[in-house]
Amino acid sequence: MNRTARDRTGDHPAPVERIELNEDKLRLRFILAVVFLAVGLGALFYALTRLLTPDTGWQEIQTSRGGYSVGSDFVFYYDLGAGGGSPTAEKKKLTVLYTQAAAEAYQIFDAHQRYEGVGNLASLSDAPNETVTVDPGLYRALEKLERSGRRELYLAPVYEMYYSLFHCQELSETEDFDPFRNRDLADWCREAAAFAADPEAVSLEFPGEDRVCLRVSEEYLAFLREYGITDFLDFFWMRNAFVTDYLADALTGAGFTRGCLSSRDGFVRDLDGSGTAFDLNLFHRTADGKVYPAGVMTYRGPASLVSLYAYPVAAERNDWYYAMPDGTVRHPFVDVSDGLCRTSVPELTAYSSEGGCADVLLRVLGIFLSDTLDGDALADLAGQGVYTVRCEDGVILHTDPAAEFSALYAGDDVVFRAEQAGR
């Protein structure tokens, strides 16, 4: 097939006669540090019920140094002084801990760049069929993903193509990377996805003691070599679900449990079990492409929330999407069945008081990555303590009988109301 991926750090050359997915391991160092600085989902900027003061109460905690860090991806608030200690001393400890954890998370979940003394995702891709010792946090994340049976981690070659699509500057360039407009590319995505879906072609083994082996068949290795592909694994859009949990574990493990941590791309961990109320903004995209601020959901921690949007909420183009002239949007939610992006609904929020963001995500992912929505499956999840919120025809449908909504949008063209969803 005649395709080439765009170099993420340079101009856009004319295509050559093969898919050349960028082999430069430095390509994401800068991009991953700033990609979420776009206005993004906006759904995670919530109102805290307590008044802030300069010294005590809910205050934002930021990382204290530059360099490679996920700190720019997150907003972290903490209720300083709530435990009776010195707010100043508590903030200093939190800043040091958060800064260190954010730097560690960036490195261990990096799918493209290796770091001295760090067993990360790139280390596994660089050593197929060899046993590699990885960071304990990454080991837990990979083990959880493998136990779930989800195969999205192995779509790295297809993700690379979509990443190039999202960064096209002109519509004419997208044909080289858009499988919906290019039949040869669609065929290639289907072939690559078939390998990703096959445990005999690629899988992870866990001998224990933080050791992992990436098993890759000779047939799949030959396929990747043909197209110059070197990355086998990538969390891609799912990365911050696992990073959020990693940061939350670091905080709670050190005894800090009165905080709220949210990524700019839709993952939230509220660690506070004191009854503090938080507000989550909800958005809805109608069939004609209009995006509405549907309303506000109020919830109380502890809770883990996942907000998935198949379109950029902000007017500006987000780095995880490409809006086509006909109103359709190419997004990162790729189905492992054929390598094409699809969702059953334009947006879906899921949350639970048990487990982390990755746990919630893995429970709803199969429902979201589908051609049609399975309402019965959402009802079943509610029976298991995983609640969902979605919009349909001006109605905010929720499965949590205790959910509270306010600021419902009302305009000339649409009026939103909240309603509990049935089967």
N, C-alpha and C positions, 0 to 999 in steps of 0.2 A: 504494500500500500504506500501511497505517496503522501506522507505527512511529516511535519517537523514541529516540535514544541518550541515555544519562544524562550529565549534566554531571559531569566527573570531580572537580570541586572544590566542588560544592554538594550540596543535598538532591536527592531523587529526585522530580521533578514527574510529574504524570500525563501519559500519552502524548498527543501531538497528531497531526494527520493528515499526517505525512510523517516520513521519517527525517531528524532534525536532528543530524548528527554534529558534535560540538563544534568550533566554529571558533576558539575561544580558543587562540592560539598559546602561551599561558603554561601550558597545562594539564598538560604533562608535566615542567615544570621541577623541581617538587618530587617528583613521583611517581617519576620515573626515578632520582632520587638515593637513594630509600629502598626501592624496590620489592623489591630483592634482599636487603634486610636481614632478611627473613623467614628462618626457619630453613632453608628451601629444600631443596635436594637432599641435603645432608649427605654426598654421595658424594665430596666433594673434600677432606675433611679427612684428610690422610694422615700417616703416621708416617715421619719421617726417620730414617735409620739411624745418624746421628752424634749424639753428645751435644752439646747446646748449652751454650755458656759465655757469660758476660756480654759478652765482647769479640769472640770469633771463632766460626767455625762457622755453622751454619744459623740465621739470625735473621730475624724478620719485619721487612719494610720497609713503612712506612706513609706516606701523603701527609702533607705538613706544613702544609697550610692548607685552609680550608673553601672555600665557593663551589661552583660547578658543576663536578663531577668524577665520574669513574667509580670513584674510589678506594674508595668504600663497596661497590662490587660485587665487589671482588677481594681475594684474599689473596696476598701476595707474600713469598716467602722467598728469602734469598740466602746463599750460603756465604762469609761475610765472611773475608777474609784468606787464602783458598785460593790466591790467586795470589802470595802473598809480600809484598804491600803492607800498608799500615797499615789495619786494619779500621775504625778511627774515620774516617779520611779517605775510605775507600771507601763507608762508610755515608752520609756527608754528600753525596757526589757522587750516589749512588744515589737518595737521598731527593729531591734537587733535580730530577734527571732524571725520576723516576717521577711526582713531583707535577705537573711541567709536562706530561708526556705524558698523564696521566690527565685533566687539565683540557682539553687539546686534543681528546682523543678524545670527551669528552662533547659538545663543541660541534659537531664536524664530523659526527658520526653522529646528531645531533638531527634528527628528522623534522618537528618542529613549531615550533621557535623559531629565529629568525635572530639572528645576532650580528654586530656591526659588524666589517667587515674579514674575515669568515670565509665562505668558500664552502662551505656544508654541504648536507645533504639537503633541508632546508626551503627553501633558496635555489632549488633546482630545482623544487620543487612550486609555488613562488611565481611561476615564470617559464616556464610551458609554451610550447613551440615557440620558445624563445629560448636562445641559447648562453650558458652561465654558466661562469665559471672557479671551480673547486672546489679544496679542499685536496688536495694530492698523495696523501695517504693515502686519502681518500675516492675519488679517481679510480681508484686501484689496486683498491680493494674493489669498486667498481661495475663496472669492466672485467672483473674476475675472475668476478663473478656473471653478467654478460652472456655471457661466453664459455662458461659452463657450460650455458647454455640454460634454467636455472631461472627461473621467473616469479613466485616468491613475493614479491619486492620490490614488485610492482604490486598486491598485495592490500590496500593501505592502507585503502580504504573498508570492507572486510570486517573487517579487524583492529580498526578502531575500534568496530565493533559488538560483537565478542567482548570487547574491553576493558571495555565497559560491562557486559556479562554477568558477567564475573569480579568486578565490584565491586558487584553487586546485594547488598543487605542482607537481603532477604526473598525467599523462593521465589516469591511472587506476582509480584514484579517481573521475574523472569527470562523470563516469556513474551514480554515486549516485545523481548527480545534473543536468544532461543534458537531458532535455525532448526529444531531437532529437535522443537520443540513448536508451532511457528507456521509453517503452510504458506506464508502470504504472505511471511514473512521468508525462508523457504527459497528461494522463487522469486526474491526480490530478491538473495540471495547468489549464486544460480546466474547471474543476469544480470550482476552485478558481476564475478564470477569469469570469465565469458566474455570481458569486455573485458580483464581482467588477463592472460588467457591469449593474447590476440591481439596479435601484434607490429604489426599494421596499426592497432590502436586506441591502443596506448601502447608506447613503446620508448625506449631511450637511444641516442644517437649520440655518438661520441667523435672529434671533429675533431683531437684531439691537444693537447699543451701544457697538460694539466690542464683542458681545456675540455670541457663536456658539454652536450648539448641533449636535453631531454625532449620527445619528439614525442608529441602527443596529437591524436587525430582530432576533428573537429567533433562527431561523433555521441557520442563518449565525454565530451567537454566538456559537451555539452547534458545528458547523463545525470547527471553530477556536479552541475551547476548546479541541476538539478531538486530534488536532495536537500540542497543547501547544503554539499556536500563540497568541501574545498579541498586535501586532502592526496592526492597521487598515489603517493607512494613511502614505504615504511616497512620497515626491516629487522625490526622488531617483535621476536619471540623470538630471531631470528638475530643480533641486534645484537652481542652480546658475543662471538660467534665471531670477528667481524671486529675488534672492539675488542681482544680478546686478542692477535691477530696484530699489531695496530697498536702495542700496548705492547711486545710482544716485539721487534718490529723496532727500536723506539726504544732498547731496552736493549742488544740485540746490536750495533746500529749504533755504539753508544758503547763497545763492547768488554766489556760485562758479560754473560758467558755461563755463570755458575754459579748460576742462579736457577731458581725454580719459581713460575709465575704461574697462578693458578686463579680463575675467576669463580665466583660463588655459584650460578650456574644451569647449570653443567655443562661448562665449557670450560677446558682445562688446557694450558699450554705448559711443559714441562720443558726448560730450556735446557742442563741439565748433562749433559755427555757423559763424566763421570769415573767412571761406574759406580755412582753413588749409587742405592740402592733406595728406591722410593716405594710406598706402599700406597694402593689405591683401594677404598673401600667399595662393595659392590654390593647393590642392593635388588631385590626382586621382588614384584609385586602379583599375587595369584592371582585366579581367576575370581570368587571370592566376596568380593573386595574387601580381603582381608587383605594387609598389607605386611610382608615379612620382610627382615631383614638377611642376605641370602643368603650372603655371604662376603667375603673380601678378596683382591683381585688385586694381586700385586707386579710391578712393572715398573721398567725403568731408562731414563733419558733418554739422549740427547734424544728427546722424543716429544711429539706433539700428540694430545690426547684429547678426545672429545666424548661426553658422557653425556646421553641424551635420555630423559625420563620423561613419560609421558602421564598423570601423576597427581602430587599433592604428596607427597613422601616424608615430610615432617613431619606430625604430627597436626594442627597448625594449618593453616587454609586458606591456601594460597599465593595471591599476587596474580595468578598466571598460570593459575588453575584455578577451576572451580566444581563442587563435588560435589553431585550430585542425590540425592534421597531413595532412589531405586532402586539406588544404588551406582554408576551411570554417572558419568563425569567429563567435563565440557567443558574442553578444553585448547586451547592456542594453535596446535597443529600443523594448520593449515588446508590443505586440498587445493585447488589452483588449478582442478581440474576442475569443482568445483561449489560451492566456498566453505564446505564443511562440514569440521569437524575430524575427523580419523581417523588411526589408526596401525595398522601391521600387527602390532605387538607392544607390550606395555605399557611396555617399556623396552629400550634398545639403547645399548651403549657401543661406540665405534669409535676406533681409534687407529693411528698410523703414526709411524715415525721420520723420515719425509720430509714436507715441506710443513707448512702451518700448520693451525690449527683450522678455518678456513674451507674449506681444501682437503679435509680429512677429511669435514666436514659435507656438502659438496656431492657427495661421492662416495656417501654413504649415504642422502641425503635422499629420493631417489625410492623406495628400498626401505622406508624407515620410513613415509613418507606413502602408504600403500597399504592395501587391504582385507586382503590376505594377504601373508605373508612369502615372499620368494623366496630359499630357501636356496642355490640354485645361484648366484645373484648375489652372495651373501655369500662363497661359496667362491671365486668369480672375483676378488673384491676381495682376498681373502687372497693369491691368487697374484700380486697387484700390490703387496703390502706394506701393505695396509690391513686390519687385523684387527678382529674384532668379538666381543663377549661379550653373551649374552642368557640368559634363564632360561626353562625350560619344564618343567613337571611335576616340580619339585624338582631339576632338573638345570641346572647352569651350563654352557651350551654355548659353546665358544670355538673360533675358527679359527686361533689362534696355537699351533703345537706347542710353543713355548718358554714359554707362559704358566704362571705359578705362582699357586696359590690356597691360602689358609689360612683359619682361623677359620670353617669352613663351618657354617652354622646347623643345629642338630639339636634338635628339640623333639618333643613328643608327637604333633603332627599332621603334621609334615613334616621330612624330613631331606634336606639338599642335598648333592649331590656334583658334582664338576667332570668334564667329558667333552669331548673334542675333537669338534666337529661335522663330520659328513660331508655329502656332497651329498644 
